[in-house]
Amino acid sequence: MMIARADVLDTLTPGEVTTSGHVARTMNCPVRTANDVLRELANDGLVELDVDWAAADATDELIVRRIPRDRSRLFSTA
């Protein structure tokens, strides 16, 4: 999966997802990229990624080679 370069969007409704895969945090603020979301999931142990984060940050692109984890934890309410 390839994540496109981040563009600056500042007029989204919180939680709105753009066609380029960005998710708004708050109105009139830069949005979180898919890279940000995937990094948080990996840091929380919800997904396991094989990613060169330095290269991803330098290019604003991310190639995910694997996401094998117990996906039931993603939707856990506990």
Protein Blocks (a to p, Z undefined) as FASTA:
>chain_A
ZZddddddfkbcehiacfkopacfbghiacddfklmmmmmmmnopaccdddfklmmmnop
acdfbdcdcfklmmccZZ
